Amino acid sequence: MAVDEWLADLNPSQREAVMTTEGMVRVIAGAGSGKTRALAARFAYLVNELGILPGNILCVTFTNKSANEMRQRIHRLTGDNDTGYINTFHGFCVSVLQEDSHAIQYPKSFLVLDNSDIDAMLKMIYEERGLTLREMTFARARDMIEMIKLKERPDYYKDMLTMSLDVLHQKFTDAVLVKDIIFYGYLYQEKKCFGLDYNDLIVLTLHIFEMHEQIRQKWQKRLEYIMIDEFQDIDEPQYRLMEVLCAWHKNLFIVGDPDQTIYTWRGANVRYLLDFDKKFPDVQTIMMMENYRSTPQILAAANDLIDKNTNRIKKSLVPMLGDGRAVVYFHGSSGAGEADWIAQEIIRLREQGADYSDITILYRAHYVTRVIEEALQKAKLPYTIYSGVQFFGRAEIKDALSYLRMIAYQDDLSFQRIVNVPKRNIGQRRMKFLEDYAREHSCTLYRALCETVEEPIFNGTRAADFLRLIRNYTAVFQEYRVSELLASVLSDSGYETMLRTEGAQDRLDNLAELKQSIYEYEVSCGEEAMLEDYLAHVALFSNSDAANPQDKIRLMTVHSAKGLEFPFVFLCGMNEGIFPSRKVRTADGMEEERRLAFVAMTRAEKALYLTESEGRNIDGSMRYPSRFVLDIDEKLLEIVAAPAKRLIKEARDYSRLSDLQIKADEAAARFLTGTRVRHRVFGCGTVVAIEPERKAYQIQFDGMETTRAISFKAPLEQVYQETAAQDADT
């Protein structure tokens, strides 16, 4: 296709973005405005019309998937197999290091580490120094290592590059604090195998550019045009890398939407996009607001919601599609009522010709899916969990139900699943012993353990504790309500303690939702709700009756839905404590939750349904309609079932009071991150983090190897940089 032809297919703002090739260009691209199309077209315009070599263009995307899609689009437009540097920041840094890692004495064949590699390293570290998961889980250790590298010891890489393996290992073996043991053990393991994690890739690339002017200028001169997608998600190291790379030709094109910043917890900073014109005063800003995805009714509601945020560029999406149905709002008297209504509405859509695959149910937290799945299964509607596991297929749910089945039936499947969960030192060798005994004596594995528990092979295990647990409950389980039985056995078995030790809050939330589902089952069945009845009831939850396996309703979290679009969207669980999350502790956090709701709403093409229900949240608090629903003008909603006026008033009061509490907590924090402060005992230090929920600062004091959590109430005074420098000299 000729350049003129595909340029003619673009709207005026897209065409302006494509043809504005020189200097600093910022594109504010609203949801559904065709930014990916414009990016690909701009790349093709540079190559086909201006004659720029593809190898002199860097196009940064934020996922490998989007990078692959971009390459395919550009190949179709240019017909050239050379598509330059189309990659993530990390992927681009791999290219730099493969070419220039000799500058830091690293081989070209270095190993890029993923989480499984890091966990394997941690396992070796723990074994060598006798650490256990009770002291720190692998997930927490990974997060800690990342935080140390980014915040506490940003020059860590100098140790990794300059210290010999022997010195690093000595620091590892000499370390006393768990934090230091893990960190130096990790640096040692990395250097030993020439491994680099994602943080290292960017940090070492920046280090090479800083220390070797010739290499830096080579890359600066090579990259004549730089384009960065999803700029609202950029973090501080990525921003620094961008500044270095564009410093020679000064041709930088960024695309983003501040209203879709939903990854601040990963380091994204929306200020980089909002304040880009302050950093680069000569920037040209192009607004791409035409939305080709959603109906005017959906966009009107989404615009009205996001307009309540203050930390944004004022804008409104402009609909390019014809009229559709108003956004539907349903309030249920219970979670089950909400789920049943969704199921019935899906049946109605199906009768009107919609495919199941056209329909997506979005939610803020995984545990919300339990009642939804039950309703879909009851209605025999096929569904699939996108990037997740069906509620009753989740490991913690299957574990909990296996404990109940062990109490009722002592069956082999349940035994094999939970005899060593939590760890009771009953591994493969002992399991084989039990399996051989059970086969020889024609008995269950549980009976085999009962008869052999005194054998020497079970010395040093907690097999007897497990038998005692099951025996005690088997003798009395009929005296318990099922919900009480589950709560008691999860506590006495140590299962919930194990999850708390691992920091697995999502899994604990799922168990709380399971308990709630059992309670609802008991209420509906009355005195007949016996354990065996409940287990039979749960066993019926199956999708085996589903029709076409490809034609299924999709269930996914809002974060998973970013960048996707669907004809019909049900946004369920729109309650305070769910969406917005009960974990929000700051005004910025609440704005991010509202942006997340905006992202969810703008996934819908033809119809959008907002649903919520009365009841109680998993922490026992009253369930109120979300402020995000109440933020939207009633005139923009089709309210098919409204909450009582009393409930709306209570919801508004709750939101107002929580906002006041957030402001009070933030006001209590007198110092910002990065502030130098003096403590009357610990001396001078730097605020490295603020924890409003704990009303504390994390402070790295000079001369201390680790941070300290210091209360907002502590008598701290600010120390200005000049004074701090003088103190250091003294």
Protein Blocks (a to p, Z undefined) as FASTA:
>chain_A
ZZklmmmmpcfklmmmmmmmghjddddddehklmmmmmmmmmmmmmmmnopafklcccdd
fbfklmmmmmmmmmmmnopabgcjaddfklmmmmmmmmmmmmnopafkbccddfklmmmm
mmmmmmmnopafklocfklmmmmmmmmmmmmmmmlmmmmmmpcfklmmmmmmmpmblklm
mmmmmmmmmmmnopacfklmmmmmmmmmmmmmmlmmmmmmmmmbccdehkllpcfklmmm
mmmmmmmnopacddddfklccklmnopafklmmmmmmmmmmbccdddfbcckbcfklmmm
mmmmmmmpmbbcddddddfbdcdddddddddfbfklmmmmmmmmmmmmmmnopafklpcc
ddfbfklmmmmmmmmmmnopacddehiacfklpfklmmmmmmmmmmmnopaklmmmmmmc
ccehiafklmmmmmmmmmmnopafklmmmmmmmpmklgoiaklmmmmmmmmmmmmmmmpc
fklmmmmmmmmnommmmmmmnopaklmmmmmmmmmmmmmmmmmnmmmlcfklmmmmmmmp
ccklpccfklccddddfklmgoiacfbacdehiaghilccfkbcbfklmmmmmmmmmmmm
mmpmkbccddddedddfkopacdddfklmmpcfklpccfbdcdfklmmmmmmmmmmmmmm
mmmmmmmmmbdehiacddfklopaddfbdcfknopacdddehiabdcdddfklccddddf
klmmmmmmZZ
